[in-house]
């Protein structure tokens, strides 16, 4: 009897030990599983955070962030008004909801309009954080507009320069409306002050005009050094702040230009009066296309005349044609705005003549005859310093046999919708 009881006791102890061992293994397994799961969740959150926003490096013009736009949750409950919304970013640029920008612009009230163009309308707005902004609202969201929208965001997100307008944010490219949010520049455009609605109220003296030329050239030289061609350089896209400092804007037509190629083949786009004739004829876009357009801006700065005016003599409708003819005929005095003091001030006469000659070089029909933007910038700085040697070194000999005249080349009709729309719009305004 004793032996039987002892045997049963041993069996019970063995069973208990086995059950305990199994339980211990199960507990350890569960603990390991929970620890691994916790690590995985933490890693997932970190990865998600990094995907949402990687700030562009200030040392590199081409630091890219996420390529996919992400939706931003809307907070409509009064209980969550105090909770900051989770922000998402597109190429490192903040994504706004349409509701946020409607609130900032009083539902795009007409009194908030700053201007309009072929792309749409720009409105003045104020964000909740107090920033005053300019909101560009595209007319529609077709494939072409979406391309321009994405192009402008991608390029401006990569660039940082004191003379380029800053892009604060945008809506998602999947939104029902395409909206871009820029810093607000308060003093209109160069075109406004030269021959627009601000021309009579605030006359721009020559030193200011020369500074505008230099700062614009600095911005364009920076773009070219960053492998970007603006492709729509014009006085309407050169904004001015209260101190008449330049902010070059509107990069919807801009193109990346790899430094290992000679040109980009693309259909001509731009604004009548500013488009490079060789680009139009050969469909080859280069940095020299911006140089040509900047040459037109230089002529605007010394003449106060618009790039296209159908009220002028038919040979002078295009300002570039007029300028080439006047400079070739050594009639610069007829081209310069008389209010600048060309006939009274020797210094102004020297500088405006030098700028006219530089513009003449920029306006050559063959791109190989045009200077680079770096050369243009260096020349303008020399003109500002009023160093005779610096100006004479690059003085232009305007003999007829050395130049391909533009006057015999009719202004090319458009091969793209945007080009034609702007041309027709110009004709309607000036008719």
C-alpha positions as CSV (number, residue, x, y, z in Angstrom):
1,X,0.0,0.0,0.0
2,X,2.8,2.4,0.8
3,X,4.5,1.7,-2.4
4,X,1.4,2.4,-4.4
5,X,0.8,5.8,-2.7
6,X,4.4,6.7,-3.3
7,X,4.2,5.9,-7.0
8,X,1.1,8.0,-7.4
9,X,2.8,10.9,-5.6
10,X,5.7,10.8,-8.0
11,X,3.4,10.8,-11.0
12,X,1.5,13.8,-9.7
13,X,4.7,15.7,-9.1
14,X,5.9,14.9,-12.7
15,X,2.6,16.1,-14.2
16,X,2.7,19.3,-12.2
17,X,6.3,20.0,-13.3
18,X,5.4,19.4,-16.9
19,X,2.4,21.7,-16.7
20,X,4.5,24.4,-15.1
21,X,7.2,24.1,-17.7
22,X,4.6,24.4,-20.5
23,X,3.1,27.4,-18.8
24,X,6.5,29.1,-18.4
25,X,7.3,28.6,-22.1
26,X,4.0,30.0,-23.1
27,X,4.5,33.1,-20.9
28,X,8.0,33.7,-22.3
29,X,6.7,33.3,-25.8
30,X,3.9,35.8,-25.3
31,X,6.4,38.3,-23.8
32,X,8.7,38.0,-26.8
33,X,5.8,38.4,-29.2
34,X,4.7,41.6,-27.5
35,X,8.2,43.0,-27.4
36,X,8.7,42.4,-31.2
37,X,5.3,43.8,-32.0
38,X,6.0,47.0,-30.0
39,X,9.3,47.4,-31.8
40,X,7.6,46.9,-35.2
41,X,4.9,49.6,-34.4
42,X,7.6,52.0,-33.3
43,X,9.6,51.5,-36.4
44,X,6.5,51.9,-38.5
45,X,5.7,55.2,-36.9
46,X,9.2,56.5,-37.4
47,X,9.2,55.5,-41.1
48,X,5.8,57.1,-41.6
49,X,7.0,60.3,-40.0
50,X,10.1,60.4,-42.1
51,X,8.1,59.8,-45.3
52,X,5.8,62.7,-44.5
53,X,8.5,65.3,-44.4
54,X,12.2,65.5,-45.0
55,X,13.1,69.2,-45.0
56,X,15.2,70.3,-48.1
57,X,18.8,71.0,-47.2
58,X,19.9,74.6,-47.4
59,X,23.2,73.4,-48.9
60,X,21.7,71.6,-51.8
61,X,19.2,73.0,-54.4
62,X,18.0,69.5,-55.3
63,X,17.1,67.7,-52.0
64,X,13.9,65.8,-52.7
65,X,11.2,64.8,-50.2
66,X,8.3,62.4,-50.7
67,X,6.9,62.2,-54.2
68,X,3.4,61.5,-53.2
69,X,0.9,64.1,-51.9
70,X,-1.0,63.0,-48.8
71,X,-4.4,64.0,-47.6
72,X,-4.8,66.3,-44.6
73,X,-7.5,65.4,-42.1
74,X,-10.1,68.1,-41.6
75,X,-11.1,69.1,-38.0
76,X,-14.7,70.2,-37.9
77,X,-15.5,69.3,-34.3
78,X,-15.3,72.2,-31.8
79,X,-13.6,69.8,-29.4
80,X,-10.6,69.4,-31.7
81,X,-10.3,73.1,-32.8
82,X,-7.4,73.5,-30.4
83,X,-5.6,70.5,-31.7
84,X,-3.1,71.3,-34.5
85,X,-3.9,69.2,-37.6
86,X,-1.6,66.6,-38.8
87,X,0.3,68.2,-41.7
88,X,1.5,66.5,-44.9
89,X,4.0,67.6,-47.4
90,X,4.5,67.4,-51.1
91,X,8.2,67.7,-52.2
92,X,8.8,69.2,-48.7
93,X,6.1,71.9,-49.2
94,X,3.2,72.0,-46.8
95,X,-0.2,70.7,-48.2
96,X,-3.2,72.9,-47.3
97,X,-6.8,72.0,-47.5
98,X,-9.1,74.0,-49.8
99,X,-11.2,74.9,-46.7
100,X,-8.1,76.5,-45.1
101,X,-7.4,78.7,-48.2
102,X,-11.1,79.6,-48.6
103,X,-11.0,80.9,-45.1
104,X,-7.8,82.8,-45.7
105,X,-9.2,84.6,-48.7
106,X,-12.8,85.1,-47.6
107,X,-13.9,82.5,-50.1
108,X,-11.8,84.1,-52.8
109,X,-13.7,87.3,-52.5
110,X,-13.2,89.7,-55.5
111,X,-11.9,92.4,-53.2
112,X,-8.9,90.1,-52.5
113,X,-7.8,89.8,-56.1
114,X,-4.2,90.8,-56.8
115,X,-4.1,90.0,-60.5
116,X,-4.8,87.4,-63.1
117,X,-3.2,85.8,-66.1
118,X,-3.5,82.8,-68.5
119,X,-3.3,80.4,-65.6
120,X,-5.9,81.9,-63.3
121,X,-6.3,84.5,-60.5
122,X,-4.1,85.5,-57.5
123,X,-5.7,86.4,-54.2
124,X,-4.4,88.0,-51.1
125,X,-4.9,85.9,-48.0
126,X,-4.0,85.6,-44.3
127,X,-3.3,82.2,-42.7
128,X,-4.3,81.3,-39.2
129,X,-0.7,81.7,-38.1
130,X,-0.7,85.3,-39.2
131,X,1.3,85.0,-42.4
132,X,0.0,87.2,-45.3
133,X,0.1,85.2,-48.5
134,X,-0.7,85.3,-52.2
135,X,-2.9,82.3,-53.3
136,X,-2.7,81.4,-57.0
137,X,-5.9,79.7,-58.1
138,X,-5.8,77.9,-61.4
139,X,-8.8,78.2,-63.7
140,X,-9.2,74.5,-64.2
141,X,-7.6,71.1,-63.3
142,X,-7.0,69.5,-66.7
143,X,-4.0,67.4,-67.3
144,X,-1.9,70.4,-68.6
145,X,-2.7,72.5,-65.5
146,X,-1.9,69.6,-63.2
147,X,1.5,69.2,-64.9
148,X,2.3,72.9,-64.6
149,X,1.1,72.9,-60.9
150,X,3.3,69.9,-60.0
151,X,6.2,71.4,-62.0
152,X,6.1,74.7,-60.1
153,X,5.9,73.0,-56.7
154,X,8.8,70.6,-57.5
155,X,11.1,73.4,-58.8
156,X,10.4,76.0,-56.2
157,X,10.7,73.4,-53.3
158,X,14.3,72.9,-54.4
159,X,15.3,76.5,-54.8
160,X,16.3,79.1,-52.2
161,X,17.4,82.6,-53.3
162,X,16.7,86.1,-52.0
163,X,15.4,87.2,-55.4
164,X,13.0,84.2,-56.0
165,X,9.5,84.2,-54.6
166,X,9.1,81.7,-51.7
167,X,6.5,78.9,-52.0
168,X,4.8,78.3,-48.7
169,X,2.5,75.5,-49.7
170,X,-0.1,74.0,-52.0
171,X,-3.2,71.9,-52.1
172,X,-3.0,68.2,-53.0
173,X,-2.7,67.6,-56.8
174,X,-5.8,65.4,-56.4
175,X,-7.9,68.3,-55.0
176,X,-10.9,69.7,-56.9
177,X,-8.9,72.9,-57.2
178,X,-5.2,73.5,-57.7
179,X,-4.0,76.2,-55.3
180,X,-0.4,77.5,-54.7
181,X,0.5,79.6,-51.6
182,X,3.3,82.1,-51.9
183,X,4.8,84.8,-49.8
184,X,2.9,88.0,-50.4
185,X,4.9,90.7,-52.3
186,X,3.3,94.0,-51.7
187,X,4.5,96.4,-54.5
188,X,3.2,94.9,-57.7
189,X,5.2,94.0,-60.7
190,X,7.9,95.7,-62.8
191,X,5.3,96.0,-65.6
192,X,2.9,97.7,-63.2
193,X,5.4,100.5,-62.5
194,X,6.8,100.9,-66.0
195,X,3.6,100.9,-68.1
196,X,0.8,99.6,-65.9
197,X,-1.6,100.8,-63.3
198,X,1.2,102.1,-61.0
199,X,3.1,103.9,-63.7
200,X,1.7,107.4,-63.0
201,X,1.6,107.2,-59.2
202,X,5.1,106.1,-58.4
203,X,7.8,106.9,-60.9
204,X,10.8,104.6,-60.9
205,X,14.1,106.4,-61.2
206,X,17.1,105.1,-63.1
207,X,19.1,103.8,-60.1
208,X,16.1,101.7,-59.0
209,X,15.7,100.3,-62.5
210,X,19.3,99.3,-62.7
211,X,19.1,97.5,-59.4
212,X,16.0,95.7,-60.6
213,X,18.0,94.6,-63.7
214,X,20.9,93.4,-61.5
215,X,18.7,91.5,-59.0
216,X,16.7,89.8,-61.8
217,X,19.9,88.8,-63.5
218,X,21.2,87.4,-60.2
219,X,18.0,85.3,-59.8
220,X,18.2,84.0,-63.4
221,X,22.0,83.2,-63.1
222,X,21.1,81.2,-59.9
223,X,18.4,79.3,-61.8
224,X,20.8,78.4,-64.6
225,X,23.4,77.3,-62.1
226,X,20.7,75.1,-60.6
227,X,19.9,73.5,-64.0
228,X,16.6,75.3,-64.3
229,X,15.3,77.4,-67.3
230,X,12.5,79.8,-66.3
231,X,11.0,79.9,-69.8
232,X,8.6,82.8,-69.0
233,X,10.9,85.7,-68.1
234,X,8.9,89.0,-68.4
235,X,8.2,92.2,-66.5
236,X,4.9,90.8,-65.2
237,X,6.7,87.9,-63.5
238,X,9.2,90.2,-61.7
239,X,7.6,91.2,-58.4
240,X,8.7,94.1,-56.2
241,X,8.6,94.6,-52.5
242,X,8.2,98.0,-50.7
243,X,11.9,98.7,-51.1
244,X,11.8,97.7,-54.8
245,X,13.7,94.5,-54.3
246,X,13.1,91.8,-56.9
247,X,11.3,88.5,-56.5
248,X,11.1,86.5,-59.7
249,X,7.9,84.5,-59.8
250,X,5.8,82.0,-61.9
251,X,7.6,78.8,-62.6
252,X,4.7,76.9,-64.2
253,X,6.5,76.7,-67.5
254,X,10.0,76.2,-66.1
255,X,12.1,73.2,-67.1
256,X,14.9,71.3,-65.5
257,X,17.9,71.5,-67.8
258,X,20.6,68.8,-67.1
259,X,24.1,70.1,-67.4
260,X,25.1,67.3,-69.7
261,X,22.8,68.3,-72.6
262,X,23.0,71.2,-75.1
263,X,19.2,71.8,-75.3
264,X,15.8,70.4,-74.5
265,X,13.4,69.7,-77.4
266,X,10.0,71.0,-76.6
267,X,7.1,72.9,-78.2
268,X,7.5,76.7,-77.7
269,X,5.7,78.2,-74.8
270,X,5.9,81.7,-73.3
271,X,4.5,85.2,-73.7
272,X,4.3,87.2,-76.9
273,X,7.1,89.7,-77.2
274,X,9.5,87.7,-75.0
275,X,9.9,84.3,-76.8
276,X,13.3,83.4,-78.2
277,X,12.9,83.4,-82.1
278,X,15.4,80.5,-82.5
279,X,13.5,78.5,-79.8
280,X,10.3,79.0,-81.8
281,X,11.9,78.1,-85.1
282,X,14.0,75.0,-83.9
283,X,12.0,73.8,-80.9
284,X,15.2,73.8,-78.9
285,X,15.1,75.3,-75.5
286,X,18.3,76.5,-73.9
287,X,19.5,78.8,-71.2
288,X,19.9,81.5,-73.9
289,X,16.1,81.5,-74.3
290,X,15.9,83.2,-70.9
291,X,18.7,85.5,-72.0
292,X,16.7,86.7,-74.9
293,X,13.6,87.3,-72.8
294,X,15.7,89.2,-70.2
295,X,17.0,91.4,-73.1
296,X,13.4,92.4,-73.7
297,X,13.0,93.3,-70.0
298,X,16.2,95.4,-70.2
299,X,14.6,97.4,-73.0
300,X,11.4,97.8,-71.0
301,X,13.5,99.2,-68.1
302,X,15.1,101.9,-70.2
303,X,12.1,102.7,-72.4
304,X,9.1,102.2,-70.1
305,X,7.3,100.6,-73.1
306,X,5.4,97.3,-73.1
307,X,6.9,94.3,-75.0
308,X,3.9,94.3,-77.4
309,X,1.8,97.2,-78.4
310,X,-0.4,97.0,-81.5
311,X,-0.9,100.7,-81.4
312,X,2.7,101.3,-82.4
313,X,3.9,101.4,-86.0
314,X,3.6,97.9,-87.4
315,X,7.4,97.5,-87.5
316,X,7.6,98.5,-83.8
317,X,4.7,96.4,-82.5
318,X,7.3,94.1,-81.1
319,X,9.6,96.0,-78.7
320,X,12.6,93.8,-79.5
321,X,12.3,94.7,-83.2
322,X,12.1,98.4,-82.3
323,X,15.1,98.2,-80.0
324,X,17.3,96.4,-82.5
325,X,16.5,98.9,-85.2
326,X,17.0,102.0,-83.0
327,X,20.3,100.7,-81.5
328,X,21.6,99.7,-84.9
329,X,20.7,103.2,-86.3
330,X,22.4,104.7,-83.2
331,X,19.2,106.3,-82.1
332,X,19.3,105.1,-78.5
333,X,18.1,108.5,-77.4
334,X,14.7,107.9,-79.1
335,X,14.4,104.6,-77.2
336,X,15.1,105.8,-73.7
337,X,12.3,107.1,-71.5
338,X,12.8,110.9,-71.5
339,X,12.0,111.2,-67.8
340,X,15.2,109.3,-66.9
341,X,17.3,112.4,-67.7
342,X,19.2,110.9,-70.7
343,X,19.7,114.4,-72.2
344,X,20.7,116.1,-69.0
345,X,22.8,113.7,-67.0
346,X,26.1,112.3,-68.6
347,X,26.2,109.4,-66.1
348,X,22.6,108.3,-66.9
349,X,23.3,108.7,-70.6
350,X,26.4,106.4,-70.4
351,X,24.6,103.8,-68.3
352,X,21.4,103.6,-70.3
353,X,23.4,103.4,-73.5
354,X,25.5,100.6,-72.0
355,X,22.3,98.7,-70.9
356,X,20.8,99.2,-74.4
357,X,24.0,97.7,-76.0
358,X,23.9,94.8,-73.6
359,X,20.2,94.2,-74.4
360,X,21.1,94.3,-78.1
361,X,23.5,91.4,-77.5
362,X,20.8,89.5,-75.6
363,X,18.3,90.0,-78.5
364,X,20.4,88.4,-81.2
365,X,18.4,85.9,-83.1
366,X,21.1,83.2,-83.0
367,X,21.6,82.0,-79.5
368,X,25.3,81.5,-79.9
369,X,25.7,85.3,-80.3
370,X,24.1,86.0,-76.9
371,X,26.0,86.2,-73.7
372,X,25.3,83.9,-70.7
373,X,23.4,85.1,-67.7
374,X,26.6,85.2,-65.7
375,X,28.2,87.5,-68.4
376,X,25.1,89.7,-68.4
377,X,25.2,89.9,-64.6
378,X,28.9,90.8,-64.6
379,X,28.3,93.5,-67.2
380,X,25.4,95.0,-65.3
381,X,27.4,95.2,-62.1
382,X,30.2,97.0,-64.1
383,X,27.6,99.5,-65.5
384,X,26.3,100.2,-62.0
385,X,29.8,100.9,-60.8
386,X,30.1,103.4,-63.7
387,X,33.5,102.1,-64.7
388,X,34.2,103.2,-68.3
389,X,36.6,100.3,-68.9
390,X,34.0,97.7,-67.8
391,X,31.4,99.2,-70.1
392,X,33.7,99.7,-73.1
393,X,35.1,96.2,-72.9
394,X,31.8,94.7,-74.0
395,X,30.5,97.6,-76.1
396,X,28.6,96.4,-79.2
397,X,29.6,97.3,-82.7
398,X,26.2,97.5,-84.3
399,X,27.3,97.4,-88.0
400,X,24.5,96.1,-90.2
401,X,26.5,93.4,-91.8
402,X,27.3,91.7,-88.5
403,X,23.7,91.4,-87.2
404,X,20.7,89.3,-88.3
405,X,17.9,91.9,-88.3
406,X,14.7,90.9,-86.6
407,X,12.5,93.4,-88.5
408,X,12.1,91.2,-91.5
409,X,11.0,88.2,-89.4
410,X,7.2,88.4,-88.6
411,X,6.3,87.6,-85.1
412,X,5.6,83.8,-85.1
413,X,2.1,82.5,-84.6
414,X,1.6,80.2,-81.7
415,X,1.9,76.4,-81.8
416,X,0.6,75.9,-78.3
417,X,-2.7,76.8,-76.6
418,X,-1.1,78.9,-73.8
419,X,1.0,80.9,-76.2
420,X,-2.0,81.7,-78.4
421,X,-4.2,82.5,-75.5
422,X,-1.8,85.1,-74.2
423,X,-1.4,86.6,-77.7
424,X,-5.1,86.9,-78.2
425,X,-5.5,88.3,-74.7
426,X,-2.8,91.0,-75.5
427,X,-4.6,91.9,-78.7
428,X,-8.0,92.3,-76.9
429,X,-6.5,94.5,-74.2
430,X,-4.7,96.8,-76.6
431,X,-7.4,96.9,-79.3
